Amino acid sequence: MHGLRGKTAEDAKNSLRFVNKKGAGFLYTLVKSGIGAAKENHLDADKVLVKSIFCDEGPRLKRIQPWSKGQARRITKRMSHITLVLESVEAETKKKEVEEKANNNIEEKSKIRSTKSETVKKK
């Protein structure tokens, strides 16, 4: 598709509206439903980002088609599961702040470890 990850949900919905592919209609209704769920959780639709979207294999219906000379051919009707993960912009900024703090702590610990190892080598 057109790279929906990282876009706001409204932008993703608007871009899917004009894509001339069969799957775009399914994704459009899915994003629209996600926006409705975000509004139910008191989130603004403009502040919700598409974190990830992927399609997994679903169950298969196995059917039999009669064939010539008393034979039969198997028909497999495949289904799929589409998963959409939305995230609020505020949650993403909080997550980045936590990651930055964790990175700073790791750097400080590595500095402390490196100075300890230097003192051990000098003795």
Order of alpha helices (4+ residues) and beta strands (2+ residues): alpha-alpha-beta-beta-alpha
